[in-house]
């Protein structure tokens, strides 16, 4: 199992690139490569985040090798994660009105890139008027709402769980084809993305989010709930289901 935090990486490793554009990290039997927008071998320039996430008993990299996972008066920042040919392209989250103690799961797999492609939290009341363009995932808002700031998806026998600290406005996005054609040539790689939304932002002020990416063997939904509960418990004064 591996944990990756957006605010810090609690792993040990050393940069591989001459200018420290990317670095290799390992914990237990798992390895990952994290870098900036520079190209690195088959990895294309312009995509920062997790280049590679593998384990000795995993048949493939969880993320598409070419890209990275984890990229008016409203500030919006979008992170894209292109997932490497999962049989199930869906992500799963807790539906509006449910909780960690009384979960009701929603399966979310968009039919087409840019259609109903963003899910807001149940308390997200920010309305954004976009000017021009079409097809961007953040522009098309789905009627679904989530109750807890986390989602998961499965890649072969493993699960990727994206868990976010409470506080900031986080939105989930999905595309069935955003990661391009799969290496097999008979399917497309989905995008499992997320956004940070900051309404009424102030110039010169820092904004951010804290998240954890969990990659581990699939052990069922109760295990996913427990991972979310443990992460939420690390924030004093905020209940696991609050």
Biotite code that builds the C-alpha atoms (Angstrom):
import biotite.structure as struc

atoms = struc.array([
    struc.Atom([0.000, 0.000, 0.000], chain_id="A", res_id=1, res_name="UNK", atom_name="CA", element="C"),
    struc.Atom([1.186, 3.527, -0.735], chain_id="A", res_id=2, res_name="UNK", atom_name="CA", element="C"),
    struc.Atom([0.028, 6.932, 0.463], chain_id="A", res_id=3, res_name="UNK", atom_name="CA", element="C"),
    struc.Atom([0.779, 10.115, -1.496], chain_id="A", res_id=4, res_name="UNK", atom_name="CA", element="C"),
    struc.Atom([-0.041, 13.471, 0.099], chain_id="A", res_id=5, res_name="UNK", atom_name="CA", element="C"),
    struc.Atom([-0.504, 16.571, -2.020], chain_id="A", res_id=6, res_name="UNK", atom_name="CA", element="C"),
    struc.Atom([1.065, 18.881, 0.546], chain_id="A", res_id=7, res_name="UNK", atom_name="CA", element="C"),
    struc.Atom([4.022, 16.630, 1.223], chain_id="A", res_id=8, res_name="UNK", atom_name="CA", element="C"),
    struc.Atom([5.296, 13.240, 0.129], chain_id="A", res_id=9, res_name="UNK", atom_name="CA", element="C"),
    struc.Atom([6.034, 11.091, 3.161], chain_id="A", res_id=10, res_name="UNK", atom_name="CA", element="C"),
    struc.Atom([8.330, 8.726, 1.334], chain_id="A", res_id=11, res_name="UNK", atom_name="CA", element="C"),
    struc.Atom([12.077, 8.464, 0.957], chain_id="A", res_id=12, res_name="UNK", atom_name="CA", element="C"),
    struc.Atom([13.910, 8.759, -2.339], chain_id="A", res_id=13, res_name="UNK", atom_name="CA", element="C"),
    struc.Atom([16.173, 10.855, -4.503], chain_id="A", res_id=14, res_name="UNK", atom_name="CA", element="C"),
    struc.Atom([15.655, 12.910, -7.670], chain_id="A", res_id=15, res_name="UNK", atom_name="CA", element="C"),
    struc.Atom([16.514, 11.124, -10.892], chain_id="A", res_id=16, res_name="UNK", atom_name="CA", element="C"),
    struc.Atom([16.758, 14.095, -13.250], chain_id="A", res_id=17, res_name="UNK", atom_name="CA", element="C"),
    struc.Atom([19.883, 16.223, -13.463], chain_id="A", res_id=18, res_name="UNK", atom_name="CA", element="C"),
    struc.Atom([17.815, 19.317, -12.626], chain_id="A", res_id=19, res_name="UNK", atom_name="CA", element="C"),
    struc.Atom([15.528, 17.521, -10.168], chain_id="A", res_id=20, res_name="UNK", atom_name="CA", element="C"),
    struc.Atom([12.566, 17.701, -12.548], chain_id="A", res_id=21, res_name="UNK", atom_name="CA", element="C"),
    struc.Atom([11.343, 14.371, -11.228], chain_id="A", res_id=22, res_name="UNK", atom_name="CA", element="C"),
    struc.Atom([12.188, 11.919, -8.487], chain_id="A", res_id=23, res_name="UNK", atom_name="CA", element="C"),
    struc.Atom([11.762, 8.240, -7.674], chain_id="A", res_id=24, res_name="UNK", atom_name="CA", element="C"),
    struc.Atom([10.313, 7.240, -4.314], chain_id="A", res_id=25, res_name="UNK", atom_name="CA", element="C"),
    struc.Atom([9.673, 3.894, -2.692], chain_id="A", res_id=26, res_name="UNK", atom_name="CA", element="C"),
    struc.Atom([7.937, 2.527, 0.358], chain_id="A", res_id=27, res_name="UNK", atom_name="CA", element="C"),
    struc.Atom([7.664, -1.140, 1.208], chain_id="A", res_id=28, res_name="UNK", atom_name="CA", element="C"),
    struc.Atom([7.403, -2.891, -2.182], chain_id="A", res_id=29, res_name="UNK", atom_name="CA", element="C"),
    struc.Atom([5.836, -0.007, -4.093], chain_id="A", res_id=30, res_name="UNK", atom_name="CA", element="C"),
    struc.Atom([7.546, 2.571, -6.281], chain_id="A", res_id=31, res_name="UNK", atom_name="CA", element="C"),
    struc.Atom([6.417, 5.876, -7.733], chain_id="A", res_id=32, res_name="UNK", atom_name="CA", element="C"),
    struc.Atom([7.898, 8.674, -9.828], chain_id="A", res_id=33, res_name="UNK", atom_name="CA", element="C"),
    struc.Atom([6.690, 12.239, -9.183], chain_id="A", res_id=34, res_name="UNK", atom_name="CA", element="C"),
    struc.Atom([7.710, 15.222, -11.280], chain_id="A", res_id=35, res_name="UNK", atom_name="CA", element="C"),
    struc.Atom([7.010, 18.644, -12.693], chain_id="A", res_id=36, res_name="UNK", atom_name="CA", element="C"),
    struc.Atom([6.025, 19.635, -16.238], chain_id="A", res_id=37, res_name="UNK", atom_name="CA", element="C"),
    struc.Atom([9.294, 18.448, -17.797], chain_id="A", res_id=38, res_name="UNK", atom_name="CA", element="C"),
    struc.Atom([9.402, 15.437, -20.123], chain_id="A", res_id=39, res_name="UNK", atom_name="CA", element="C"),
    struc.Atom([10.874, 12.225, -18.710], chain_id="A", res_id=40, res_name="UNK", atom_name="CA", element="C"),
    struc.Atom([11.408, 9.335, -21.115], chain_id="A", res_id=41, res_name="UNK", atom_name="CA", element="C"),
    struc.Atom([8.004, 8.336, -22.476], chain_id="A", res_id=42, res_name="UNK", atom_name="CA", element="C"),
    struc.Atom([6.308, 10.831, -20.181], chain_id="A", res_id=43, res_name="UNK", atom_name="CA", element="C"),
    struc.Atom([5.239, 13.937, -22.083], chain_id="A", res_id=44, res_name="UNK", atom_name="CA", element="C"),
    struc.Atom([6.016, 17.521, -21.140], chain_id="A", res_id=45, res_name="UNK", atom_name="CA", element="C"),
    struc.Atom([3.219, 19.632, -19.682], chain_id="A", res_id=46, res_name="UNK", atom_name="CA", element="C"),
    struc.Atom([1.792, 17.053, -17.264], chain_id="A", res_id=47, res_name="UNK", atom_name="CA", element="C"),
    struc.Atom([2.977, 17.274, -13.661], chain_id="A", res_id=48, res_name="UNK", atom_name="CA", element="C"),
    struc.Atom([2.195, 14.930, -10.795], chain_id="A", res_id=49, res_name="UNK", atom_name="CA", element="C"),
    struc.Atom([2.519, 11.159, -10.463], chain_id="A", res_id=50, res_name="UNK", atom_name="CA", element="C"),
    struc.Atom([4.348, 9.803, -13.523], chain_id="A", res_id=51, res_name="UNK", atom_name="CA", element="C"),
    struc.Atom([4.418, 6.179, -12.408], chain_id="A", res_id=52, res_name="UNK", atom_name="CA", element="C"),
    struc.Atom([2.899, 4.038, -9.650], chain_id="A", res_id=53, res_name="UNK", atom_name="CA", element="C"),
    struc.Atom([3.888, 0.378, -9.664], chain_id="A", res_id=54, res_name="UNK", atom_name="CA", element="C"),
    struc.Atom([4.499, -2.657, -7.464], chain_id="A", res_id=55, res_name="UNK", atom_name="CA", element="C"),
    struc.Atom([6.351, -5.928, -8.141], chain_id="A", res_id=56, res_name="UNK", atom_name="CA", element="C"),
    struc.Atom([3.088, -7.888, -8.300], chain_id="A", res_id=57, res_name="UNK", atom_name="CA", element="C"),
    struc.Atom([1.219, -5.266, -10.361], chain_id="A", res_id=58, res_name="UNK", atom_name="CA", element="C"),
    struc.Atom([0.978, -6.001, -14.070], chain_id="A", res_id=59, res_name="UNK", atom_name="CA", element="C"),
    struc.Atom([1.148, -2.347, -15.133], chain_id="A", res_id=60, res_name="UNK", atom_name="CA", element="C"),
    struc.Atom([1.530, 1.280, -14.127], chain_id="A", res_id=61, res_name="UNK", atom_name="CA", element="C"),
    struc.Atom([-1.725, 2.588, -12.600], chain_id="A", res_id=62, res_name="UNK", atom_name="CA", element="C"),
    struc.Atom([-1.418, 5.830, -14.606], chain_id="A", res_id=63, res_name="UNK", atom_name="CA", element="C"),
    struc.Atom([-1.039, 6.201, -18.380], chain_id="A", res_id=64, res_name="UNK", atom_name="CA", element="C"),
    struc.Atom([2.761, 6.510, -18.868], chain_id="A", res_id=65, res_name="UNK", atom_name="CA", element="C"),
    struc.Atom([2.459, 9.478, -21.262], chain_id="A", res_id=66, res_name="UNK", atom_name="CA", element="C"),
    struc.Atom([0.688, 11.720, -18.758], chain_id="A", res_id=67, res_name="UNK", atom_name="CA", element="C"),
    struc.Atom([0.629, 12.516, -15.049], chain_id="A", res_id=68, res_name="UNK", atom_name="CA", element="C"),
    struc.Atom([-1.984, 11.775, -12.446], chain_id="A", res_id=69, res_name="UNK", atom_name="CA", element="C"),
    struc.Atom([-2.603, 14.003, -9.727], chain_id="A", res_id=70, res_name="UNK", atom_name="CA", element="C"),
    struc.Atom([-2.812, 18.082, -13.192], chain_id="A", res_id=71, res_name="UNK", atom_name="CA", element="C"),
    struc.Atom([-14.259, 36.073, -12.902], chain_id="A", res_id=72, res_name="UNK", atom_name="CA", element="C"),
    struc.Atom([-14.026, 36.248, -9.042], chain_id="A", res_id=73, res_name="UNK", atom_name="CA", element="C"),
    struc.Atom([-13.484, 32.489, -8.810], chain_id="A", res_id=74, res_name="UNK", atom_name="CA", element="C"),
    struc.Atom([-10.122, 30.739, -8.810], chain_id="A", res_id=75, res_name="UNK", atom_name="CA", element="C"),
    struc.Atom([-10.194, 27.216, -10.201], chain_id="A", res_id=76, res_name="UNK", atom_name="CA", element="C"),
    struc.Atom([-7.331, 24.714, -10.330], chain_id="A", res_id=77, res_name="UNK", atom_name="CA", element="C"),
    struc.Atom([-7.754, 21.399, -12.149], chain_id="A", res_id=78, res_name="UNK", atom_name="CA", element="C"),
    struc.Atom([-5.739, 18.208, -11.591], chain_id="A", res_id=79, res_name="UNK", atom_name="CA", element="C"),
    struc.Atom([-6.042, 15.448, -14.189], chain_id="A", res_id=80, res_name="UNK", atom_name="CA", element="C"),
    struc.Atom([-5.317, 11.761, -13.604], chain_id="A", res_id=81, res_name="UNK", atom_name="CA", element="C"),
    struc.Atom([-5.268, 9.566, -16.710], chain_id="A", res_id=82, res_name="UNK", atom_name="CA", element="C"),
    struc.Atom([-5.876, 5.977, -15.660], chain_id="A", res_id=83, res_name="UNK", atom_name="CA", element="C"),
    struc.Atom([-4.247, 3.083, -17.469], chain_id="A", res_id=84, res_name="UNK", atom_name="CA", element="C"),
    struc.Atom([-6.928, 0.883, -19.090], chain_id="A", res_id=85, res_name="UNK", atom_name="CA", element="C"),
    struc.Atom([-9.093, -0.142, -16.118], chain_id="A", res_id=86, res_name="UNK", atom_name="CA", element="C"),
    struc.Atom([-11.838, -2.617, -16.981], chain_id="A", res_id=87, res_name="UNK", atom_name="CA", element="C"),
    struc.Atom([-14.240, -0.459, -14.964], chain_id="A", res_id=88, res_name="UNK", atom_name="CA", element="C"),
    struc.Atom([-13.874, 3.209, -15.925], chain_id="A", res_id=89, res_name="UNK", atom_name="CA", element="C"),
    struc.Atom([-16.198, 4.359, -13.132], chain_id="A", res_id=90, res_name="UNK", atom_name="CA", element="C"),
    struc.Atom([-15.393, 6.240, -9.982], chain_id="A", res_id=91, res_name="UNK", atom_name="CA", element="C"),
    struc.Atom([-17.450, 5.721, -6.833], chain_id="A", res_id=92, res_name="UNK", atom_name="CA", element="C"),
    struc.Atom([-18.371, 8.161, -4.061], chain_id="A", res_id=93, res_name="UNK", atom_name="CA", element="C"),
    struc.Atom([-20.956, 8.642, -1.330], chain_id="A", res_id=94, res_name="UNK", atom_name="CA", element="C"),
    struc.Atom([-24.227, 10.129, -2.547], chain_id="A", res_id=95, res_name="UNK", atom_name="CA", element="C"),
    struc.Atom([-25.734, 13.353, -1.260], chain_id="A", res_id=96, res_name="UNK", atom_name="CA", element="C"),
    struc.Atom([-27.313, 12.875, 2.154], chain_id="A", res_id=97, res_name="UNK", atom_name="CA", element="C"),
    struc.Atom([-25.297, 9.793, 3.091], chain_id="A", res_id=98, res_name="UNK", atom_name="CA", element="C"),
    struc.Atom([-22.294, 9.560, 5.412], chain_id="A", res_id=99, res_name="UNK", atom_name="CA", element="C"),
    struc.Atom([-19.363, 7.386, 6.443], chain_id="A", res_id=100, res_name="UNK", atom_name="CA", element="C"),
    struc.Atom([-21.621, 5.772, 9.059], chain_id="A", res_id=101, res_name="UNK", atom_name="CA", element="C"),
    struc.Atom([-24.583, 5.340, 6.699], chain_id="A", res_id=102, res_name="UNK", atom_name="CA", element="C"),
    struc.Atom([-23.088, 5.158, 3.193], chain_id="A", res_id=103, res_name="UNK", atom_name="CA", element="C"),
    struc.Atom([-25.043, 5.146, -0.047], chain_id="A", res_id=104, res_name="UNK", atom_name="CA", element="C"),
    struc.Atom([-22.724, 4.658, -3.002], chain_id="A", res_id=105, res_name="UNK", atom_name="CA", element="C"),
    struc.Atom([-22.981, 6.371, -6.381], chain_id="A", res_id=106, res_name="UNK", atom_name="CA", element="C"),
    struc.Atom([-21.333, 4.932, -9.489], chain_id="A", res_id=107, res_name="UNK", atom_name="CA", element="C"),
    struc.Atom([-20.199, 7.683, -11.842], chain_id="A", res_id=108, res_name="UNK", atom_name="CA", element="C"),
    struc.Atom([-19.118, 6.959, -15.412], chain_id="A", res_id=109, res_name="UNK", atom_name="CA", element="C"),
    struc.Atom([-19.857, 9.662, -17.957], chain_id="A", res_id=110, res_name="UNK", atom_name="CA", element="C"),
    struc.Atom([-21.156, 8.659, -21.375], chain_id="A", res_id=111, res_name="UNK", atom_name="CA", element="C"),
    struc.Atom([-19.092, 11.166, -23.334], chain_id="A", res_id=112, res_name="UNK", atom_name="CA", element="C"),
    struc.Atom([-16.192, 13.539, -22.758], chain_id="A", res_id=113, res_name="UNK", atom_name="CA", element="C"),
    struc.Atom([-17.538, 16.860, -21.496], chain_id="A", res_id=114, res_name="UNK", atom_name="CA", element="C"),
    struc.Atom([-21.091, 15.700, -20.746], chain_id="A", res_id=115, res_name="UNK", atom_name="CA", element="C"),
    struc.Atom([-22.225, 15.891, -17.083], chain_id="A", res_id=116, res_name="UNK", atom_name="CA", element="C"),
    struc.Atom([-18.536, 15.667, -16.293], chain_id="A", res_id=117, res_name="UNK", atom_name="CA", element="C"),
    struc.Atom([-18.191, 17.446, -12.932], chain_id="A", res_id=118, res_name="UNK", atom_name="CA", element="C"),
    struc.Atom([-19.718, 16.503, -9.573], chain_id="A", res_id=119, res_name="UNK", atom_name="CA", element="C"),
    struc.Atom([-20.071, 19.052, -6.777], chain_id="A", res_id=120, res_name="UNK", atom_name="CA", element="C"),
    struc.Atom([-20.287, 18.488, -3.051], chain_id="A", res_id=121, res_name="UNK", atom_name="CA", element="C"),
    struc.Atom([-23.685, 18.680, -1.389], chain_id="A", res_id=122, res_name="UNK", atom_name="CA", element="C"),
    struc.Atom([-22.831, 22.075, 0.184], chain_id="A", res_id=123, res_name="UNK", atom_name="CA", element="C"),
    struc.Atom([-21.128, 23.574, -2.890], chain_id="A", res_id=124, res_name="UNK", atom_name="CA", element="C"),
    struc.Atom([-23.247, 26.603, -3.809], chain_id="A", res_id=125, res_name="UNK", atom_name="CA", element="C"),
    struc.Atom([-20.707, 28.303, -6.083], chain_id="A", res_id=126, res_name="UNK", atom_name="CA", element="C"),
    struc.Atom([-22.094, 29.063, -9.536], chain_id="A", res_id=127, res_name="UNK", atom_name="CA", element="C"),
    struc.Atom([-19.533, 29.811, -12.261], chain_id="A", res_id=128, res_name="UNK", atom_name="CA", element="C"),
    struc.Atom([-20.386, 31.506, -15.551], chain_id="A", res_id=129, res_name="UNK", atom_name="CA", element="C"),
    struc.Atom([-17.985, 30.329, -18.251], chain_id="A", res_id=130, res_name="UNK", atom_name="CA", element="C"),
    struc.Atom([-17.316, 32.448, -21.311], chain_id="A", res_id=131, res_name="UNK", atom_name="CA", element="C"),
    struc.Atom([-16.722, 30.740, -24.660], chain_id="A", res_id=132, res_name="UNK", atom_name="CA", element="C"),
    struc.Atom([-15.426, 27.273, -25.366], chain_id="A", res_id=133, res_name="UNK", atom_name="CA", element="C"),
    struc.Atom([-17.111, 23.953, -24.829], chain_id="A", res_id=134, res_name="UNK", atom_name="CA", element="C"),
    struc.Atom([-16.176, 20.405, -23.993], chain_id="A", res_id=135, res_name="UNK", atom_name="CA", element="C"),
    struc.Atom([-14.040, 21.244, -20.948], chain_id="A", res_id=136, res_name="UNK", atom_name="CA", element="C"),
    struc.Atom([-14.837, 18.891, -18.099], chain_id="A", res_id=137, res_name="UNK", atom_name="CA", element="C"),
    struc.Atom([-15.212, 21.667, -15.531], chain_id="A", res_id=138, res_name="UNK", atom_name="CA", element="C"),
    struc.Atom([-17.900, 23.403, -17.600], chain_id="A", res_id=139, res_name="UNK", atom_name="CA", element="C"),
    struc.Atom([-20.471, 20.597, -17.603], chain_id="A", res_id=140, res_name="UNK", atom_name="CA", element="C"),
    struc.Atom([-21.941, 20.019, -14.136], chain_id="A", res_id=141, res_name="UNK", atom_name="CA", element="C"),
    struc.Atom([-23.728, 16.745, -13.372], chain_id="A", res_id=142, res_name="UNK", atom_name="CA", element="C"),
    struc.Atom([-26.968, 16.582, -11.365], chain_id="A", res_id=143, res_name="UNK", atom_name="CA", element="C"),
    struc.Atom([-25.275, 14.262, -8.867], chain_id="A", res_id=144, res_name="UNK", atom_name="CA", element="C"),
    struc.Atom([-23.805, 15.527, -5.589], chain_id="A", res_id=145, res_name="UNK", atom_name="CA", element="C"),
    struc.Atom([-21.340, 13.854, -3.232], chain_id="A", res_id=146, res_name="UNK", atom_name="CA", element="C"),
    struc.Atom([-21.515, 13.968, 0.573], chain_id="A", res_id=147, res_name="UNK", atom_name="CA", element="C"),
    struc.Atom([-17.923, 13.179, 1.583], chain_id="A", res_id=148, res_name="UNK", atom_name="CA", element="C"),
    struc.Atom([-14.782, 14.489, -0.166], chain_id="A", res_id=149, res_name="UNK", atom_name="CA", element="C"),
    struc.Atom([-13.345, 11.240, -1.484], chain_id="A", res_id=150, res_name="UNK", atom_name="CA", element="C"),
    struc.Atom([-13.795, 8.860, -4.379], chain_id="A", res_id=151, res_name="UNK", atom_name="CA", element="C"),
    struc.Atom([-12.281, 5.606, -5.526], chain_id="A", res_id=152, res_name="UNK", atom_name="CA", element="C"),
    struc.Atom([-11.771, 3.609, -8.696], chain_id="A", res_id=153, res_name="UNK", atom_name="CA", element="C"),
    struc.Atom([-10.330, 0.196, -9.428], chain_id="A", res_id=154, res_name="UNK", atom_name="CA", element="C"),
    struc.Atom([-7.377, -0.756, -11.631], chain_id="A", res_id=155, res_name="UNK", atom_name="CA", element="C"),
    struc.Atom([-7.180, -4.532, -11.975], chain_id="A", res_id=156, res_name="UNK", atom_name="CA", element="C"),
    struc.Atom([-6.983, -5.955, -8.431], chain_id="A", res_id=157, res_name="UNK", atom_name="CA", element="C"),
    struc.Atom([-6.010, -2.636, -6.862], chain_id="A", res_id=158, res_name="UNK", atom_name="CA", element="C"),
    struc.Atom([-7.935, 0.400, -5.734], chain_id="A", res_id=159, res_name="UNK", atom_name="CA", element="C"),
    struc.Atom([-7.019, 4.071, -6.027], chain_id="A", res_id=160, res_name="UNK", atom_name="CA", element="C"),
    struc.Atom([-8.665, 6.200, -3.321], chain_id="A", res_id=161, res_name="UNK", atom_name="CA", element="C"),
    struc.Atom([-8.538, 9.989, -3.631], chain_id="A", res_id=162, res_name="UNK", atom_name="CA", element="C"),
    struc.Atom([-9.255, 11.486, -0.180], chain_id="A", res_id=163, res_name="UNK", atom_name="CA", element="C"),
    struc.Atom([-9.415, 15.231, 0.495], chain_id="A", res_id=164, res_name="UNK", atom_name="CA", element="C"),
    struc.Atom([-9.126, 17.159, 3.743], chain_id="A", res_id=165, res_name="UNK", atom_name="CA", element="C"),
    struc.Atom([-12.291, 19.022, 4.751], chain_id="A", res_id=166, res_name="UNK", atom_name="CA", element="C"),
    struc.Atom([-12.519, 22.745, 4.155], chain_id="A", res_id=167, res_name="UNK", atom_name="CA", element="C"),
    struc.Atom([-11.729, 23.711, 0.558], chain_id="A", res_id=168, res_name="UNK", atom_name="CA", element="C"),
    struc.Atom([-14.340, 23.336, -2.177], chain_id="A", res_id=169, res_name="UNK", atom_name="CA", element="C"),
    struc.Atom([-13.423, 20.208, -4.135], chain_id="A", res_id=170, res_name="UNK", atom_name="CA", element="C"),
    struc.Atom([-15.130, 18.982, -7.285], chain_id="A", res_id=171, res_name="UNK", atom_name="CA", element="C"),
    struc.Atom([-14.716, 15.608, -8.978], chain_id="A", res_id=172, res_name="UNK", atom_name="CA", element="C"),
    struc.Atom([-14.498, 15.260, -12.759], chain_id="A", res_id=173, res_name="UNK", atom_name="CA", element="C"),
    struc.Atom([-14.640, 12.261, -15.081], chain_id="A", res_id=174, res_name="UNK", atom_name="CA", element="C"),
    struc.Atom([-14.096, 11.500, -18.737], chain_id="A", res_id=175, res_name="UNK", atom_name="CA", element="C"),
    struc.Atom([-14.422, 8.044, -20.312], chain_id="A", res_id=176, res_name="UNK", atom_name="CA", element="C"),
    struc.Atom([-11.826, 8.896, -22.972], chain_id="A", res_id=177, res_name="UNK", atom_name="CA", element="C"),
    struc.Atom([-9.708, 11.692, -21.467], chain_id="A", res_id=178, res_name="UNK", atom_name="CA", element="C"),
    struc.Atom([-6.558, 9.571, -21.210], chain_id="A", res_id=179, res_name="UNK", atom_name="CA", element="C"),
    struc.Atom([-6.460, 8.753, -24.913], chain_id="A", res_id=180, res_name="UNK", atom_name="CA", element="C"),
    struc.Atom([-6.388, 5.379, -26.622], chain_id="A", res_id=181, res_name="UNK", atom_name="CA", element="C"),
    struc.Atom([-5.297, 2.453, -24.469], chain_id="A", res_id=182, res_name="UNK", atom_name="CA", element="C"),
    struc.Atom([-2.131, 0.596, -25.430], chain_id="A", res_id=183, res_name="UNK", atom_name="CA", element="C"),
    struc.Atom([-4.266, -2.382, -26.482], chain_id="A", res_id=184, res_name="UNK", atom_name="CA", element="C"),
    struc.Atom([-5.937, -0.194, -29.095], chain_id="A", res_id=185, res_name="UNK", atom_name="CA", element="C"),
    struc.Atom([-9.419, -1.508, -28.324], chain_id="A", res_id=186, res_name="UNK", atom_name="CA", element="C"),
    struc.Atom([-10.469, 0.921, -25.565], chain_id="A", res_id=187, res_name="UNK", atom_name="CA", element="C"),
    struc.Atom([-9.787, 4.366, -24.136], chain_id="A", res_id=188, res_name="UNK", atom_name="CA", element="C"),
    struc.Atom([-8.195, 5.399, -20.866], chain_id="A", res_id=189, res_name="UNK", atom_name="CA", element="C"),
    struc.Atom([-10.510, 7.355, -18.547], chain_id="A", res_id=190, res_name="UNK", atom_name="CA", element="C"),
    struc.Atom([-9.686, 10.520, -16.631], chain_id="A", res_id=191, res_name="UNK", atom_name="CA", element="C"),
    struc.Atom([-10.391, 10.606, -12.890], chain_id="A", res_id=192, res_name="UNK", atom_name="CA", element="C"),
    struc.Atom([-9.865, 14.269, -12.066], chain_id="A", res_id=193, res_name="UNK", atom_name="CA", element="C"),
    struc.Atom([-10.486, 16.796, -9.316], chain_id="A", res_id=194, res_name="UNK", atom_name="CA", element="C"),
    struc.Atom([-10.701, 20.562, -8.932], chain_id="A", res_id=195, res_name="UNK", atom_name="CA", element="C"),
    struc.Atom([-10.075, 23.171, -6.247], chain_id="A", res_id=196, res_name="UNK", atom_name="CA", element="C"),
    struc.Atom([-12.558, 26.059, -6.364], chain_id="A", res_id=197, res_name="UNK", atom_name="CA", element="C"),
    struc.Atom([-11.866, 29.313, -4.481], chain_id="A", res_id=198, res_name="UNK", atom_name="CA", element="C"),
    struc.Atom([-14.642, 31.926, -4.701], chain_id="A", res_id=199, res_name="UNK", atom_name="CA", element="C"),
    struc.Atom([-13.847, 35.589, -3.986], chain_id="A", res_id=200, res_name="UNK", atom_name="CA", element="C"),
    struc.Atom([-10.119, 34.917, -3.907], chain_id="A", res_id=201, res_name="UNK", atom_name="CA", element="C"),
    struc.Atom([-7.588, 37.566, -2.861], chain_id="A", res_id=202, res_name="UNK", atom_name="CA", element="C"),
    struc.Atom([-4.524, 38.347, -4.962], chain_id="A", res_id=203, res_name="UNK", atom_name="CA", element="C"),
    struc.Atom([-1.312, 37.462, -3.130], chain_id="A", res_id=204, res_name="UNK", atom_name="CA", element="C"),
    struc.Atom([-2.991, 35.080, -0.680], chain_id="A", res_id=205, res_name="UNK", atom_name="CA", element="C"),
    struc.Atom([-2.069, 31.405, -0.613], chain_id="A", res_id=206, res_name="UNK", atom_name="CA", element="C"),
    struc.Atom([-4.709, 28.759, -1.233], chain_id="A", res_id=207, res_name="UNK", atom_name="CA", element="C"),
    struc.Atom([-4.356, 25.018, -1.330], chain_id="A", res_id=208, res_name="UNK", atom_name="CA", element="C"),
    struc.Atom([-5.689, 21.605, -0.500], chain_id="A", res_id=209, res_name="UNK", atom_name="CA", element="C"),
    struc.Atom([-4.479, 18.558, 1.337], chain_id="A", res_id=210, res_name="UNK", atom_name="CA", element="C"),
    struc.Atom([-5.233, 15.150, -0.091], chain_id="A", res_id=211, res_name="UNK", atom_name="CA", element="C"),
    struc.Atom([-4.140, 11.558, 0.179], chain_id="A", res_id=212, res_name="UNK", atom_name="CA", element="C"),
    struc.Atom([-3.922, 9.073, -2.672], chain_id="A", res_id=213, res_name="UNK", atom_name="CA", element="C"),
    struc.Atom([-4.121, 5.485, -1.491], chain_id="A", res_id=214, res_name="UNK", atom_name="CA", element="C"),
    struc.Atom([-3.082, 2.618, -3.763], chain_id="A", res_id=215, res_name="UNK", atom_name="CA", element="C"),
    struc.Atom([-3.571, -0.847, -2.314], chain_id="A", res_id=216, res_name="UNK", atom_name="CA", element="C"),
    struc.Atom([-5.094, -4.254, -3.078], chain_id="A", res_id=217, res_name="UNK", atom_name="CA", element="C"),
    struc.Atom([-8.881, -4.122, -3.254], chain_id="A", res_id=218, res_name="UNK", atom_name="CA", element="C"),
    struc.Atom([-10.470, -5.277, 0.010], chain_id="A", res_id=219, res_name="UNK", atom_name="CA", element="C"),
    struc.Atom([-14.007, -3.997, -0.382], chain_id="A", res_id=220, res_name="UNK", atom_name="CA", element="C"),
    struc.Atom([-15.950, -0.834, 0.324], chain_id="A", res_id=221, res_name="UNK", atom_name="CA", element="C"),
    struc.Atom([-15.681, -1.113, 4.095], chain_id="A", res_id=222, res_name="UNK", atom_name="CA", element="C"),
    struc.Atom([-11.922, -0.796, 3.682], chain_id="A", res_id=223, res_name="UNK", atom_name="CA", element="C"),
    struc.Atom([-12.375, 2.329, 1.521], chain_id="A", res_id=224, res_name="UNK", atom_name="CA", element="C"),
    struc.Atom([-14.586, 3.853, 4.225], chain_id="A", res_id=225, res_name="UNK", atom_name="CA", element="C"),
    struc.Atom([-11.966, 3.056, 6.856], chain_id="A", res_id=226, res_name="UNK", atom_name="CA", element="C"),
    struc.Atom([-9.227, 4.753, 4.820], chain_id="A", res_id=227, res_name="UNK", atom_name="CA", element="C"),
    struc.Atom([-11.393, 7.873, 4.524], chain_id="A", res_id=228, res_name="UNK", atom_name="CA", element="C"),
    struc.Atom([-12.227, 7.774, 8.213], chain_id="A", res_id=229, res_name="UNK", atom_name="CA", element="C"),
    struc.Atom([-8.568, 7.481, 9.245], chain_id="A", res_id=230, res_name="UNK", atom_name="CA", element="C"),
    struc.Atom([-7.549, 10.412, 7.060], chain_id="A", res_id=231, res_name="UNK", atom_name="CA", element="C"),
    struc.Atom([-10.351, 12.633, 8.364], chain_id="A", res_id=232, res_name="UNK", atom_name="CA", element="C"),
    struc.Atom([-9.404, 11.752, 11.954], chain_id="A", res_id=233, res_name="UNK", atom_name="CA", element="C"),
    struc.Atom([-5.997, 13.367, 11.405], chain_id="A", res_id=234, res_name="UNK", atom_name="CA", element="C"),
    struc.Atom([-7.659, 16.808, 11.343], chain_id="A", res_id=235, res_name="UNK", atom_name="CA", element="C"),
    struc.Atom([-8.418, 17.851, 14.947], chain_id="A", res_id=236, res_name="UNK", atom_name="CA", element="C"),
    struc.Atom([-11.847, 19.246, 15.670], chain_id="A", res_id=237, res_name="UNK", atom_name="CA", element="C"),
    struc.Atom([-13.484, 17.824, 12.556], chain_id="A", res_id=238, res_name="UNK", atom_name="CA", element="C"),
    struc.Atom([-15.525, 14.645, 12.846], chain_id="A", res_id=239, res_name="UNK", atom_name="CA", element="C"),
    struc.Atom([-15.004, 11.805, 10.383], chain_id="A", res_id=240, res_name="UNK", atom_name="CA", element="C"),
    struc.Atom([-18.412, 12.327, 8.827], chain_id="A", res_id=241, res_name="UNK", atom_name="CA", element="C"),
    struc.Atom([-18.582, 16.121, 9.168], chain_id="A", res_id=242, res_name="UNK", atom_name="CA", element="C"),
])
